[in-house]
Amino acid sequence: MLMRDYQRDVPQIVTQLPGPKASKLIATDERYTSPSYTRVYPLAVARGEGAVIEDVDGNRFLDFNAGIAVCSTGHCHPRVVKAIQDQAARLIHMSGTDFYYGPQAELARKLAELAPGEGNKRVFFTNSGAEAVEAAFKLARYHTKRKHMIAFFGAFHGRTMGALSLTASKVTQRAGFAPLIPQVSHVDYPNCYRTQRTPVADCYLDTLDQLENKLFKRTVSPDEVAGIIVEPIQGEGGYIVPPPEFHRALKSLAERHGILLIADEVQSGMGRTGKMFAMEHWDVEPDITCLAKGIASGMPLGAIIARDEIMDWPPGSHASTFGGNPVSCAAALETIALLEESLIANAERVGAYILDRLAELQARHELIGDVRGKGLMIGVELVRDRESKEPAIAERNTIVQECFQKGLLLLGCGVSSIRFSPPLVIDQADADTALDILDEVISAMPRVRRGP
């Protein structure tokens, strides 16, 4: 049974945006917080429930961000809140890398059982997705005794130094931080919408060619490569869904060369795509899986999962003071229960409905060049010209801002795409509200002018 308590008059905008209280809060924030933070629009949040966000001035928004794909069970789901409250009253912290406590052990067991593939698995807990990627990076090097890593252009794996070295999404994320971790190479992620290959579904062959016939023959021997890290569906890079053969072919290539395949499921995992793990869509078992974001529906938690024989590092080789803290683990256990009961199925069902409606909008709006996704991880790519596929960057940014003004929270991704990553509790009525607003905003856009 989905939580329906939040079903009110939403969106409901009662002030100019930002309102007076929001303006005051934003002024204080911008005076004292780091200028490195990115704020897309002036949203000053007071509370959230389900798929609704209310700002400090009482404006209510329909949230199709879910805290950047984090609040999988919706904001403040009562069962998750109760799990947090009950655990906080018993034990908040003891450090799971030095001592034992029930929520961490139980969550490790649950994740090990849920992860794709046969055989015994183990779990290492972190605080975030970047830390999960760092742990996977270190484990791959330790287990294989190799140094080199391969990632993909367009990938976002985090901002700590190891994760940043694997990231190749935006120059601004890396600028000024060199030297990064050495011996990392990048190749193209298969983007079938952008490829010139015919048939389009074969676009993944270009990526394999870059690996086998360019990188492995000209830059680095495959027997020096510890791991290949890949997003099942590329997130910040544009919500790009690869062709169905890609992940199986990549897994086969990695196995031939004794390279570990690392799946970064930080954004795509925990039910978002209509399956617990996105790699299940392609029946691929990664050697290491990275999790975070939706795992605890808002609480700070990440993890990596690997088979026993791969997670072979000894005591003291890696640890985390706060990773796997009791409160976050309790939230994660309740989140997983909700996902298994109804929310994964709901993500698949409502996601299919949104894709169908977006296809209808695409047929009516030349600005929409491509619609793609699985479950409630959906991308809409905007173009100034469908034939040349010229990215509509300014138009995308305007649409995101105009939707905000009308009470719909969206974010961009990639060069000119809009991402749909709502809480997994949304229903068809929420989807219709969001898509009607998007339709209205696009309809009001002036016709795009082709060329520069």
TORFIKOL-125079 format. One line per 4 residues: number of its first residue (from 1); for each residue x, z, y of C-alpha. Coordinates in nm, 2 decimals. Example, Ala and Ser with C-alpha at 12.3 -4.5 7.8 and 13.67 -1.06 7.14 Angstrom:
<padrens>
1) 1.23/0.78/-0.45  1.37/0.71/-0.11
</padrens>
This chain:
<padrens>
1) 0.00/0.00/0.00  0.15/-0.11/0.33  0.16/0.13/0.62  -0.11/0.03/0.87
5) -0.09/0.32/1.12  0.09/0.10/1.37  -0.19/-0.16/1.39  -0.29/-0.13/1.75
9) -0.32/-0.36/2.05  0.02/-0.52/2.03  0.18/-0.67/2.22  0.06/-0.48/2.53
13) 0.26/-0.52/2.85  0.15/-0.28/3.13  0.44/-0.31/3.38  0.68/-0.57/3.50
17) 0.98/-0.59/3.26  1.19/-0.39/3.29  0.95/-0.12/3.42  1.06/0.16/3.66
21) 1.16/0.41/3.39  1.34/0.14/3.20  1.53/0.03/3.51  1.65/0.38/3.57
25) 1.76/0.43/3.21  1.94/0.09/3.21  2.12/0.18/3.53  2.26/0.50/3.38
29) 2.35/0.33/3.05  2.54/0.05/3.23  2.73/0.30/3.44  2.86/0.51/3.14
33) 2.86/0.30/2.82  3.11/0.04/2.71  3.08/-0.30/2.87  3.14/-0.45/2.53
37) 2.78/-0.39/2.42  2.56/-0.70/2.42  2.21/-0.66/2.55  2.00/-0.97/2.53
41) 1.71/-0.85/2.74  1.62/-0.52/2.93  1.45/-0.33/2.65  1.47/0.05/2.68
45) 1.32/0.19/2.37  1.13/0.52/2.35  0.97/0.51/2.00  0.89/0.28/1.71
49) 0.63/0.27/1.43  0.61/0.00/1.17  0.66/-0.33/1.35  0.59/-0.19/1.69
53) 0.84/-0.08/1.96  0.72/0.11/2.27  0.95/0.13/2.57  0.99/0.42/2.81
57) 0.72/0.27/3.04  0.46/0.24/2.77  0.49/-0.13/2.70  0.44/-0.21/2.34
61) 0.62/-0.50/2.16  0.59/-0.67/1.83  0.93/-0.63/1.68  1.06/-0.93/1.49
65) 1.42/-0.79/1.50  1.38/-0.47/1.29  1.69/-0.33/1.47  1.89/-0.64/1.37
69) 1.75/-0.65/1.01  1.80/-0.28/0.96  1.46/-0.11/0.96  1.34/-0.27/0.64
73) 1.05/-0.03/0.58  0.95/-0.05/0.95  1.03/0.20/1.22  0.98/0.56/1.12
77) 0.80/0.50/0.79  0.64/0.84/0.72  0.79/0.85/0.37  1.14/0.78/0.49
81) 1.09/1.03/0.78  0.98/1.30/0.53  1.28/1.23/0.30  1.51/1.26/0.60
85) 1.35/1.59/0.71  1.34/1.74/0.37  1.71/1.66/0.30  1.82/1.77/0.65
89) 1.66/2.11/0.58  1.87/2.15/0.26  2.20/1.99/0.33  2.32/1.76/0.60
93) 2.69/1.72/0.52  2.96/1.82/0.26  3.16/1.49/0.22  3.09/1.30/-0.10
97) 3.45/1.19/-0.14  3.56/1.55/-0.19  3.25/1.72/-0.34  2.94/1.64/-0.55
101) 2.58/1.64/-0.44  2.26/1.50/-0.59  2.15/1.23/-0.34  2.48/1.04/-0.35
105) 2.50/1.05/-0.73  2.14/0.94/-0.77  2.18/0.66/-0.52  2.50/0.54/-0.69
109) 2.32/0.53/-1.02  2.02/0.34/-0.87  2.24/0.08/-0.70  2.45/0.03/-1.00
113) 2.14/-0.04/-1.21  1.99/-0.27/-0.95  2.29/-0.49/-0.88  2.29/-0.84/-1.05
117) 2.47/-0.88/-1.38  2.54/-0.69/-1.70  2.79/-0.42/-1.76  2.87/-0.08/-1.60
121) 2.91/-0.07/-1.23  3.04/0.17/-0.97  2.96/0.23/-0.60  3.17/0.32/-0.30
125) 2.98/0.45/0.00  3.05/0.37/0.37  2.88/0.42/0.70  2.83/0.06/0.80
129) 2.85/-0.31/0.70  3.20/-0.35/0.86  3.32/-0.05/0.66  3.17/-0.20/0.34
133) 3.36/-0.53/0.41  3.68/-0.33/0.47  3.64/-0.15/0.14  3.58/-0.48/-0.04
137) 3.89/-0.64/0.13  4.10/-0.34/0.01  3.96/-0.33/-0.34  4.01/-0.71/-0.39
141) 4.37/-0.68/-0.29  4.43/-0.37/-0.50  4.26/-0.50/-0.82  4.42/-0.85/-0.81
145) 4.76/-0.75/-0.67  4.72/-1.06/-0.45  4.72/-1.08/-0.07  4.53/-1.38/0.06
149) 4.16/-1.39/0.15  3.92/-1.68/0.21  3.61/-1.67/0.43  3.39/-1.92/0.61
153) 3.35/-2.06/0.96  3.04/-1.92/1.11  3.07/-1.60/0.91  3.02/-1.26/1.06
157) 3.16/-0.97/0.86  3.21/-0.70/1.12  3.43/-0.60/1.41  3.69/-0.36/1.25
161) 4.03/-0.53/1.21  4.00/-0.63/0.85  3.63/-0.74/0.88  3.71/-0.91/1.21
165) 3.99/-1.11/1.05  3.73/-1.25/0.81  3.48/-1.31/1.09  3.47/-1.66/1.24
169) 3.15/-1.67/1.43  3.23/-1.65/1.80  3.56/-1.67/1.99  3.47/-1.37/2.21
173) 3.46/-1.14/1.90  3.82/-1.21/1.82  3.97/-1.28/2.17  4.23/-1.03/2.28
177) 4.27/-0.85/1.95  4.55/-1.05/1.79  4.74/-1.02/1.57  4.47/-0.98/1.31
181) 4.52/-0.92/0.94  4.74/-1.20/0.81  4.68/-1.43/0.52  4.32/-1.51/0.58
185) 4.19/-1.87/0.57  3.85/-2.02/0.67  3.67/-2.32/0.54  3.33/-2.47/0.64
189) 3.01/-2.31/0.52  2.78/-2.58/0.38  2.52/-2.66/0.65  2.30/-2.93/0.51
193) 2.12/-2.98/0.83  2.43/-3.06/1.02  2.62/-3.26/0.75  2.65/-3.64/0.76
197) 2.68/-3.65/0.38  2.41/-3.84/0.19  2.23/-3.71/-0.01  2.22/-3.40/0.22
201) 2.20/-3.16/-0.08  2.55/-3.26/-0.18  2.69/-3.11/0.15  2.84/-2.82/-0.05
205) 3.09/-3.07/-0.21  3.27/-3.09/0.12  3.34/-2.72/0.11  3.47/-2.73/-0.24
209) 3.69/-3.02/-0.15  3.83/-2.82/0.14  3.92/-2.54/-0.10  4.05/-2.74/-0.40
213) 4.21/-3.04/-0.24  4.32/-2.91/0.10  4.36/-2.54/0.12  4.49/-2.49/-0.24
217) 4.72/-2.79/-0.22  4.85/-2.76/0.13  4.83/-2.40/0.25  4.80/-2.13/-0.01
221) 4.82/-2.14/-0.39  4.50/-2.02/-0.56  4.70/-1.77/-0.76  4.78/-1.59/-0.43
225) 4.41/-1.55/-0.33  4.25/-1.21/-0.40  3.90/-1.29/-0.29  3.65/-1.53/-0.14
229) 3.39/-1.35/0.08  3.06/-1.53/0.15  2.72/-1.45/0.29  2.45/-1.57/0.05
233) 2.26/-1.69/0.36  2.48/-1.71/0.67  2.34/-1.47/0.92  2.48/-1.47/1.27
237) 2.61/-1.82/1.20  2.25/-1.95/1.22  2.05/-1.82/0.92  2.18/-2.11/0.72
241) 2.06/-2.15/0.36  2.31/-2.34/0.15  2.21/-2.59/-0.11  2.11/-2.44/-0.45
245) 2.42/-2.55/-0.63  2.67/-2.40/-0.38  2.70/-2.03/-0.49  2.71/-2.13/-0.86
249) 2.98/-2.38/-0.79  3.18/-2.13/-0.57  3.15/-1.87/-0.85  3.28/-2.12/-1.10
253) 3.58/-2.22/-0.88  3.66/-1.85/-0.82  3.66/-1.77/-1.19  3.88/-2.07/-1.27
257) 4.15/-1.93/-1.04  4.10/-1.55/-1.11  3.97/-1.50/-0.76  3.71/-1.23/-0.69
261) 3.38/-1.35/-0.54  3.26/-1.10/-0.27  2.90/-1.13/-0.16  2.84/-1.00/0.19
265) 2.47/-0.89/0.15  2.48/-0.67/0.45  2.21/-0.87/0.62  2.05/-1.05/0.33
269) 2.03/-0.77/0.08  1.77/-0.49/0.01  1.46/-0.71/-0.02  1.50/-0.91/0.30
273) 1.49/-1.25/0.12  1.21/-1.16/-0.12  1.45/-1.03/-0.38  1.65/-0.71/-0.38
277) 1.98/-0.91/-0.35  1.98/-1.26/-0.21  2.23/-1.38/-0.47  1.95/-1.34/-0.73
281) 1.80/-1.66/-0.59  2.09/-1.85/-0.75  2.14/-1.63/-1.05  2.50/-1.55/-0.94
285) 2.67/-1.22/-1.02  2.93/-1.15/-0.75  3.24/-0.94/-0.84  3.19/-0.72/-0.54
289) 2.87/-0.68/-0.33  2.87/-0.54/0.02  2.55/-0.36/0.15  2.44/-0.19/0.47
293) 2.17/-0.25/0.73  1.84/-0.23/0.54  1.97/0.00/0.27  1.85/0.32/0.44
297) 1.60/0.17/0.69  1.77/0.29/1.00  2.01/0.56/0.88  2.39/0.48/0.89
301) 2.49/0.38/0.54  2.68/0.11/0.36  2.81/0.05/0.01  3.01/-0.18/-0.22
305) 2.91/-0.23/-0.58  3.16/-0.36/-0.84  3.20/-0.36/-1.22  3.40/-0.07/-1.37
309) 3.70/-0.28/-1.45  3.72/-0.41/-1.09  3.67/-0.07/-0.91  4.00/0.06/-1.07
313) 4.16/0.22/-0.77  4.28/0.58/-0.82  4.17/0.90/-0.64  4.29/0.90/-0.28
317) 4.33/0.53/-0.25  4.02/0.50/-0.04  3.77/0.75/0.10  3.51/0.82/0.38
321) 3.42/1.15/0.54  3.07/1.06/0.62  3.00/0.76/0.39  2.72/0.85/0.15
325) 2.61/1.16/0.35  2.31/1.34/0.19  2.06/1.25/0.46  2.13/0.88/0.46
329) 2.13/0.88/0.08  1.79/1.05/0.07  1.66/0.78/0.32  1.80/0.51/0.10
333) 1.64/0.64/-0.22  1.30/0.64/-0.05  1.36/0.30/0.10  1.44/0.15/-0.24
337) 1.12/0.31/-0.38  0.91/0.14/-0.11  1.09/-0.19/-0.16  1.03/-0.19/-0.53
341) 0.66/-0.08/-0.49  0.55/-0.34/-0.25  0.78/-0.45/0.03  1.00/-0.70/-0.16
345) 0.68/-0.88/-0.28  0.54/-0.86/0.07  0.86/-1.02/0.22  0.83/-1.31/-0.02
349) 0.46/-1.36/0.05  0.46/-1.33/0.43  0.79/-1.51/0.45  0.64/-1.81/0.27
353) 0.34/-1.80/0.51  0.57/-1.79/0.82  0.77/-2.09/0.69  0.45/-2.29/0.64
357) 0.33/-2.21/0.99  0.67/-2.29/1.14  0.66/-2.63/0.96  0.33/-2.69/1.14
361) 0.49/-2.60/1.48  0.79/-2.83/1.40  0.55/-3.12/1.35  0.41/-3.06/1.70
365) 0.72/-2.96/1.89  1.02/-3.20/1.91  1.23/-2.91/2.02  1.22/-2.76/1.67
369) 1.48/-2.95/1.47  1.50/-2.74/1.15  1.32/-2.45/0.98  1.49/-2.27/0.70
373) 1.50/-1.93/0.52  1.40/-1.72/0.23  1.16/-1.42/0.25  1.18/-1.26/0.59
377) 1.52/-1.41/0.68  1.41/-1.72/0.86  1.59/-1.94/1.11  1.45/-2.20/1.36
381) 1.70/-2.44/1.50  1.63/-2.59/1.84  1.76/-2.93/1.94  1.74/-3.15/2.25
385) 1.72/-3.46/2.03  1.63/-3.47/1.67  1.83/-3.79/1.60  2.16/-3.66/1.74
389) 2.07/-3.30/1.66  2.21/-3.19/2.00  2.18/-2.81/2.02  1.92/-2.68/2.27
393) 2.12/-2.38/2.37  1.97/-2.31/2.71  1.62/-2.37/2.58  1.67/-2.13/2.29
397) 1.79/-1.86/2.54  1.49/-1.92/2.76  1.25/-1.90/2.47  1.39/-1.57/2.36
401) 1.35/-1.43/2.71  1.00/-1.56/2.76  0.89/-1.42/2.43  1.03/-1.08/2.54
405) 0.82/-1.10/2.86  0.51/-1.16/2.64  0.59/-0.87/2.41  0.76/-1.04/2.12
409) 1.11/-0.93/2.03  1.33/-1.21/1.89  1.70/-1.28/1.88  1.91/-1.59/1.87
413) 2.18/-1.68/1.61  2.41/-1.96/1.55  2.45/-2.22/1.83  2.09/-2.28/1.91
417) 1.87/-2.10/1.65  1.62/-1.82/1.67  1.62/-1.56/1.39  1.31/-1.41/1.24
421) 1.40/-1.08/1.07  1.10/-0.85/1.11  1.04/-0.52/0.92  0.92/-0.60/0.57
425) 0.59/-0.42/0.64  0.45/-0.70/0.85  0.14/-0.88/0.74  -0.02/-1.22/0.80
429) -0.19/-1.10/1.12  0.15/-0.99/1.26  0.30/-1.32/1.17  0.01/-1.51/1.34
433) 0.06/-1.30/1.66  0.43/-1.38/1.67  0.39/-1.75/1.60  0.11/-1.79/1.85
437) 0.34/-1.64/2.12  0.62/-1.87/2.01  0.39/-2.17/2.02  0.27/-2.08/2.36
441) 0.62/-2.03/2.50  0.75/-2.36/2.35  0.44/-2.55/2.48  0.51/-2.43/2.83
445) 0.87/-2.55/2.82  0.95/-2.86/3.02  1.04/-3.16/2.81  1.41/-3.15/2.73
449) 1.64/-3.41/2.89  1.87/-3.57/2.64  2.24/-3.57/2.70  2.45/-3.34/2.91
</padrens>
